[in-house]
C-alpha cells in the first residue's frame, strides 16, 4: 500500500510538472492536468474498459433495429419530392441492425466454419443478449478482475481475458460442430471463468459473499461452479466454453508460477 501511495504521488507530481510548462490560464492546461491526475489514480483501466465495452455493445444491440436501414439524407431531402416511407423510428435509423450483430458478434459453427466470419470469435466475448447473463459476468469481472489486474498488470490481464475468451468460444463452437451448426456462442463467461480460476489458484482461501450474503472460501465457490457446469449444464449450453475458460486461467497461473519459482 505504501508503494502504491508513493507511486501515485509521483505520477501526480509528474502530471503537475507537465502541465506547468503550458501557458498560464490555458483551459487546455487545466483540462489536461485534471485528466492526467484522474488517469494516474486509475490502477485498473483494463477492467473498466472490459465492463464498459460489454455494457456498450449490449446497449447498442438492445436498441438496434430489426432490419438493415437505407441511409437516406432526409435532412436535405427536397420537400417537393415524395417523402420516403419511414420503416424504423428515427432514433434507430443510423444504428447498426441486429443482423449486423448476429453476423459479426455471434459465433457459431455455421458462421465461423462455413461463412468464414472468424472475427466473431473475439467479438462474441463482448456480446450479451440477456441482462442477467451480462450482470453475472460483469460483477465477476469487476470484483475479481481489478485485483487480478493490479497483480498481473493491464497488458497481461487483457491478454488473459481475450485469449481465454477466444479459446472458450472456439471450444464451444467446435463442440457444437455439425450437430448444432446454428447454435450461437456469446458472452464473456470464458474470460470471467479464466479470471476467477486464476484468482482461485493464487488466493484459494479468500472469503467471498455468495449471493452477497453467505461467506464462503473462493476455492469452494470455484468447485461449485465447475460441478454445476459438469452436472447440470448440457454440452451445447456453454458447458465446454466455461470449462475451457477455467482451464485457460489455471494453465496461465501454472505457467507464471513456474517462472516465479525459477
Phi, psi and omega per residue, in radians:
X1 nan -0.682 3.128
X2 -1.146 -0.678 3.111
X3 -1.153 -0.712 3.113
X4 -1.128 -0.705 3.126
X5 -1.120 -0.743 3.116
X6 -1.160 -0.666 3.092
X7 -1.127 -0.681 3.107
X8 -1.124 -0.740 3.121
X9 -1.128 -0.667 3.128
X10 -1.148 -0.737 3.131
X11 -1.171 -0.671 3.100
X12 -1.131 -0.751 3.107
X13 -1.102 -0.670 3.099
X14 -1.114 -0.699 3.102
X15 -1.137 -0.691 3.114
X16 -1.124 -0.720 3.140
X17 -1.161 -0.662 3.131
X18 -1.155 -0.641 -3.118
X19 -1.364 -0.443 -3.135
X20 -1.191 -0.338 3.123
X21 -1.339 -0.203 -3.133
X22 -1.483 2.819 -3.118
X23 -1.019 2.473 -3.106
X24 -1.138 2.476 3.102
X25 1.360 0.048 -3.120
X26 -1.277 2.332 3.109
X27 -1.202 -0.484 3.083
X28 -1.124 -0.676 3.123
X29 -1.098 -0.815 -3.117
X30 -1.139 -0.748 -3.131
X31 -1.135 -0.745 -3.141
X32 -1.156 -0.660 3.131
X33 -1.125 -0.773 3.134
X34 -1.135 -0.687 3.135
X35 -1.148 -0.763 -3.109
X36 -1.180 -0.654 3.083
X37 -1.146 -0.739 3.119
X38 -1.101 -0.783 -3.107
X39 -1.184 -0.582 3.131
X40 -1.148 -0.457 -3.122
X41 -1.498 -0.196 -3.126
X42 -1.560 1.921 -3.141
X43 -1.688 -0.112 -3.126
X44 -2.315 1.038 -3.131
X45 -1.191 -0.492 -3.131
X46 -1.115 -0.717 3.133
X47 -1.132 -0.782 3.118
X48 -1.122 -0.607 3.106
X49 -1.164 -0.726 3.127
X50 -1.117 -0.841 -3.131
X51 -1.104 -0.782 -3.136
X52 -1.105 -0.696 3.130
X53 -1.159 -0.763 3.123
X54 -1.093 -0.780 3.133
X55 -1.153 -0.689 3.124
X56 -1.123 -0.764 3.123
X57 -1.136 -0.704 3.104
X58 -1.089 -0.737 3.117
X59 -1.125 -0.714 3.102
X60 -1.126 -0.683 3.135
X61 -1.181 -0.704 -3.109
X62 -1.172 -0.488 3.140
X63 -1.733 0.024 -3.094
X64 -1.269 2.526 3.075
X65 -1.223 2.889 -3.075
X66 -1.356 -0.485 -3.065
X67 -2.294 2.734 3.072
X68 -1.034 2.455 -3.050
X69 -1.883 2.342 3.025
X70 -1.206 2.315 -3.105
X71 -1.580 1.600 3.138
X72 -1.773 2.317 3.112
X73 -1.326 1.294 -3.031
X74 -1.151 -0.421 3.137
X75 -1.151 -0.461 -3.125
X76 -1.904 0.238 -3.118
X77 -1.309 2.143 -3.138
X78 -1.059 2.404 -3.098
X79 -1.185 -0.410 -3.140
X80 -1.294 -0.317 3.132
X81 -1.450 2.728 3.049
X82 -1.110 2.281 -3.111
X83 -1.333 2.354 3.116
X84 -1.197 2.544 3.138
X85 -1.231 2.360 3.115
X86 -1.386 2.196 -3.129
X87 -1.797 -0.312 3.140
X88 -2.449 2.818 3.055
X89 -1.046 2.597 -3.099
X90 -1.028 -0.553 -3.087
X91 -1.182 -0.354 -3.110
X92 -1.859 0.109 -3.017
X93 -1.133 -0.582 -3.051
X94 -1.852 0.115 3.120
X95 -1.482 2.641 3.017
X96 -1.130 2.536 -3.064
X97 -1.369 2.919 3.055
X98 -1.107 -0.525 3.081
X99 -1.112 -0.595 3.089
X100 -1.115 -0.795 3.122
X101 -1.158 -0.693 3.137
X102 -1.168 -0.460 -3.127
X103 -1.454 -0.670 -3.010
X104 -1.904 -0.361 -3.049
X105 -1.987 0.062 3.112
X106 -2.204 2.002 -3.093
X107 -1.557 2.504 3.031
X108 -2.686 2.877 3.118
X109 -1.077 -0.639 -3.137
X110 -1.165 -0.797 -3.079
X111 -1.297 -0.674 -3.074
X112 -1.402 -0.820 -3.040
X113 -1.455 -0.821 -3.030
X114 -1.505 -0.730 -3.111
X115 -1.697 -0.029 3.045
X116 1.073 0.611 3.030
X117 -1.543 1.232 -3.079
X118 -1.197 -0.443 -3.142
X119 -1.111 -0.275 3.134
X120 -1.196 -0.428 -3.120
X121 -1.118 -0.881 3.065
X122 -1.313 -0.596 -3.072
X123 -1.253 -0.487 -3.119
X124 -1.191 -0.290 3.107
X125 -1.268 -0.136 3.093
X126 -1.955 0.148 -3.015
X127 -1.890 2.291 3.038
X128 -2.435 2.513 3.054
X129 -2.009 -0.135 -3.112
X130 -2.101 2.291 -3.127
X131 -1.133 -0.627 3.128
X132 -1.176 -0.707 3.081
X133 -1.072 -0.783 3.097
X134 -1.085 -0.766 -3.101
X135 -1.103 -0.773 -3.134
X136 -1.077 -0.819 -3.107
X137 -1.164 -0.728 -3.085
X138 -1.246 -0.618 3.064
X139 -1.112 -0.744 3.110
X140 -1.079 -0.833 -3.112
X141 -1.186 -0.654 -3.090
X142 -1.157 -0.796 -3.049
X143 -1.415 -0.678 -3.117
X144 -1.619 -0.495 -3.108
X145 -1.212 -0.587 -3.102
X146 -1.147 -0.790 3.134
X147 -1.225 -0.553 3.095
X148 -1.246 -0.615 3.103
X149 -1.164 -0.676 3.071
X150 -1.160 -0.465 3.124
X151 -1.399 -0.800 -3.056
X152 -1.565 -0.511 -2.938
X153 1.721 2.706 -3.044
X154 -1.106 -0.737 -3.098
X155 -1.098 -0.882 3.139
X156 -1.159 -0.621 3.135
X157 -1.125 -0.802 3.112
X158 -1.147 -0.650 3.091
X159 -1.105 -0.690 3.099
X160 -1.116 -0.792 -3.119
X161 -1.115 -0.894 -3.081
X162 -1.191 -0.772 -3.139
X163 -1.098 -0.757 3.120
X164 -1.180 -0.682 3.109
X165 -1.093 -0.763 3.126
X166 -1.160 -0.740 3.124
X167 -1.108 -0.711 3.125
X168 -1.150 -0.748 3.129
X169 -1.130 -0.746 3.124
X170 -1.122 -0.664 3.106
X171 -1.120 -0.765 -3.132
X172 -1.152 -0.705 3.104
X173 -1.105 -0.731 3.133
X174 -1.150 -0.648 3.124
X175 -1.160 -0.707 3.107
X176 -1.134 -0.879 3.017
X177 0.915 -2.587 -3.131
X178 -1.194 -0.358 -3.120
X179 -1.199 -0.771 3.115
X180 -2.284 1.250 -3.020
X181 -1.247 -0.292 -3.061
X182 -1.835 0.135 3.094
X183 -1.234 2.219 -3.097
X184 -1.462 2.345 3.095
X185 -1.948 2.026 -3.116
X186 -2.493 2.888 2.988
X187 1.903 2.764 3.127
X188 -1.641 0.326 -3.074
X189 -1.105 -0.653 3.130
X190 -1.071 -0.817 3.082
X191 -1.154 -0.677 3.130
X192 -1.126 -0.725 3.097
X193 -1.146 -0.631 3.109
X194 -1.143 -0.776 3.106
X195 -1.076 -0.767 -3.135
X196 -1.159 -0.685 -3.138
X197 -1.186 -0.731 3.126
X198 -1.117 -0.777 3.129
X199 -1.109 -0.648 3.113
X200 -1.134 -0.729 3.118
X201 -1.146 -0.603 -3.085
X202 -1.444 -0.666 -3.112
X203 -2.328 1.232 -3.034
X204 -1.153 -0.469 -3.074
X205 -1.681 0.167 3.079
X206 -1.109 2.363 -3.104
X207 -1.542 2.260 3.081
X208 -2.174 2.763 -3.134
X209 -1.733 1.914 3.089
X210 -1.264 2.180 -3.049
X211 0.989 0.488 3.119
X212 1.132 0.272 -3.066
X213 -2.306 -0.939 -2.972
X214 -1.565 2.073 3.094
X215 -1.355 2.224 3.116
X216 -2.421 2.663 3.031
X217 -1.211 2.648 -3.054
X218 -1.108 -0.626 -3.128
X219 -1.121 -0.603 3.128
X220 -1.212 -0.662 3.079
X221 -1.096 -0.746 -3.127
X222 -1.158 -0.741 3.107
X223 -1.084 -0.709 3.118
X224 -1.119 -0.704 3.126
X225 -1.157 -0.756 3.131
X226 -1.153 -0.715 3.128
X227 -1.126 -0.685 3.102
X228 -1.113 -0.682 3.107
X229 -1.150 -0.695 -3.086
X230 -1.276 -0.702 -2.993
X231 -1.653 -0.528 -2.976
X232 -1.940 -0.309 -3.060
X233 -1.870 2.366 3.089
X234 -1.288 2.693 3.126
X235 -1.017 -0.532 3.129
X236 -1.414 -0.102 -3.102
X237 -1.878 0.884 3.036
X238 1.239 0.190 3.109
X239 -1.071 -0.847 -3.104
X240 -1.138 -0.639 3.118
X241 -1.147 -0.724 3.099
X242 -1.087 -0.820 -3.117
X243 -1.158 -0.644 3.107
X244 -1.151 -0.700 3.090
X245 -1.100 -0.764 3.098
X246 -1.100 -0.687 3.121
X247 -1.136 -0.658 3.107
X248 -1.121 -0.743 3.108
X249 -1.104 -0.769 3.123
X250 -1.168 -0.669 3.137
X251 -1.158 -0.689 3.122
X252 -1.164 -0.642 3.073
X253 -1.108 -0.801 3.140
X254 -1.095 -0.646 3.112
X255 -1.118 -0.802 -3.137
X256 -1.276 -0.560 3.129
X257 -1.141 -0.669 3.098
X258 -1.139 -0.634 3.094
X259 -1.166 -0.712 3.136
X260 -1.114 -0.694 -3.126
X261 -1.138 -0.554 3.109
X262 -1.274 nan nan
